[in-house]
Amino acid sequence: MTESGRIKLLAGILLAVFLVFGGALISIPWLIRDPLPVLRPDTAMNFTLGEEPGLATGRIELGRGNHFVVQLGLDPDAGLAGAPRLILTHRDGPEVAPELEALSGNRYRAQGRLDVPGQWRIQIADRPDVGFRFVLAEF
């Protein structure tokens, strides 16, 4: 192989490596899903269970010591009989099922403690197909 042939081969290899590397970098946004909201101490977030109009809307507030308060408003047309049962499930297994306190109308309030940081899901027991996922920050 001549000197010019080796230079062309090296240039072709470098171009191929550059294109593969560039293509990998460009594809990163397609590989990353929408990030989950992060709940930290002394913060709160609103959530919706179900598609529009939704089964329920709510707000979770996290205080010091990972004590939480969930306020939940059920859609009157959701088709749930009686008071719902709220479940917060950790991705690795722990489950918290706080007692719901009836407020006015279809509004409820629950309190508890989340001891394990990581990914959690809020759902109503009668509707396990609908939930809201979030990340509990580790502090």
HUZI-V724394 format. One record per backbone hydrogen bond with DSSP energy under -0.5 kcal/mol. CO is the residue of the C=O (numbers start at 1). NH is the residue of the N-H. E is the energy in kcal/mol with one decimal. If there is no record, write none. Layout:
<<CO:NH:E> <CO:NH:E>>
This chain:
<<2:6:-2.1> <3:7:-1.9> <4:8:-2.1> <5:9:-2.3> <6:10:-2.6> <7:11:-2.5> <8:12:-2.4> <9:13:-2.4> <10:14:-2.5> <11:15:-2.3> <12:16:-2.3> <13:17:-2.5> <14:18:-2.5> <15:19:-2.5> <16:20:-2.5> <17:21:-2.6> <18:22:-2.8> <19:23:-2.5> <20:24:-2.2> <21:25:-2.1> <22:26:-2.3> <23:27:-1.6> <25:28:-0.9> <26:29:-0.5> <27:30:-0.9> <27:31:-0.9> <28:31:-1.2> <28:32:-1.3> <37:135:-2.8> <38:40:-0.6> <39:137:-2.5> <40:43:-1.2> <43:62:-2.9> <45:60:-2.6> <47:58:-2.6> <48:50:-0.6> <49:55:-2.7> <49:56:-1.6> <51:54:-1.3> <55:75:-2.5> <56:49:-3.1> <57:73:-3.3> <58:47:-2.4> <59:71:-2.6> <60:45:-2.1> <61:63:-0.5> <61:69:-2.1> <62:42:-2.0> <62:43:-1.0> <63:66:-1.1> <64:67:-0.9> <66:114:-2.5> <67:63:-3.5> <68:112:-1.8> <69:61:-2.6> <70:110:-2.5> <71:59:-2.1> <72:74:-0.5> <72:108:-3.1> <73:57:-2.4> <75:78:-2.1> <80:82:-0.6> <84:86:-0.5> <85:125:-3.4> <87:89:-0.5> <87:123:-2.4> <88:96:-3.2> <89:121:-1.7> <90:93:-1.8> <94:90:-3.3> <96:88:-3.2> <98:86:-0.5> <99:111:-0.5> <100:102:-0.6> <101:109:-1.8> <104:107:-1.5> <106:74:-2.7> <107:103:-2.9> <108:72:-2.6> <109:101:-3.5> <110:70:-2.9> <112:68:-2.5> <113:115:-0.7> <115:117:-0.5> <118:136:-3.4> <119:91:-2.4> <120:134:-2.2> <121:89:-2.6> <122:132:-2.1> <123:87:-2.9> <124:127:-2.0> <125:128:-0.5> <127:124:-0.6> <127:130:-1.7> <130:124:-0.6> <132:122:-2.7> <134:120:-3.4> <135:39:-3.4> <135:137:-0.7> <136:118:-2.1> <137:139:-0.6>>
